Amino acid sequence: MTQYKKDKFYTTAIVGIIIICALVMSFILPPISRADKSEYPLEYDANFIAACLEGGSNVYGCVCPLNHVKDNYSYPEALKLDEQFTKTETLPDGLQQVFKDCQGNK
């Protein structure tokens, strides 16, 4: 197996484990009391982390900005940020620094 295939395999495995853990935690943990966080579907978290890991960040470097987004934006606002990122392939203003800060605070 080439190094690229090994890296892809490990990344896929990590994403799968994160998704499974998120699903299990959603059934075990009590609901989050803040309305703006609870409106985020579990799939959003899993997709955000998966895309972030594929972009080269580590797990903390993905969970940290996800928490920032969920703490500071409603779900519809977050979807608009995702749309903007998809169109421009550039992080929206303010989120670039969040990602840098989260990578630096490992």
N, C-alpha and C positions, 0 to 999 in steps of 0.2 A: 504494500500500500504506500503510495507517495505521501510526502509530508502534507501536501495540499488536501488530499483525501482524508488524512488523519485529522487535520484541523477542522475540516468541514464536518466530519463525523462527530468530533467532540463538541463543536458548536451546536450541531443539531441535537445531540444528547442533552446538553445543558439547557437549551431552549425547551426541550420536551420535559425535563425534570422541573423546570421553573413553572411551566404551564400546569403540570400535574400538582405541584405543591400549591399553586394559587387556587386551583379548583378545590383541593382538599381543605385548605384554609378557609375558603369561602363558606364551607359547610360547617366547620368546627367553630370558628370565631363568631362572636356575636356581631350583629350588624353595626356598622359605623354610624355614630349618632349624627355626624355632620351631614346635612342634606346634600351639599355640593360634592362630597366624596362618594356618597352612596349612589348618586345618579350615574356614576361611571360603571359601565358593564365590565365584567371580568375579562371579556375578550379584548377590551381596550388595553388593559394592563399587559396581557400576554403579547399582543401585537406590538405594543410600544417596546417592551423589553426584547422581543425577538428581533425587531428591526434595529434596535440600538446595538445589540450584541453582534449582529451581522455587519454593522458599521465599524466594528473594531473596539468597542468599549468593553470594560469588564462589568461584572454583575452590579457592583456598587455604583459604577459610573452610569448605569442605566436606571437603577431603582431610585437613586437620588434625584435625578431630573424628573422622573415620573412623579415622585412625591411632590416636587415643586409645582409641576403642572396641576396636579389634583388639588393642591392647597390654594392655588392662586387663580385658577380658571374653572368656570363651569364646564360641564361636558360639551355643550354646544360651542363654547369658545375654543375648547381644546380641538374639536373637530375642524374648526376654521384654521387653527394653527397647523394642523396636519395637512389640510388642503393647500395652504400656502407653501408648506415645505415640499409637498408633492409637485407643485407647479414650478417652483423656483430651485428646488434641490439645495436650498440654503435655509438654515435655521432662522426663524423669525427673530427680530430684535429682542434683546433681553434673554432669550433662551441660549444664545451662544455663550454668554458669560456663565449661565447656570451650568451648562455642560462642562465648561472649563473648571469652574469651582468644584464641581462634583468629582471630576477626575483628579484634582489636586488634593482632595480630602479623603483619599482611600484609607 
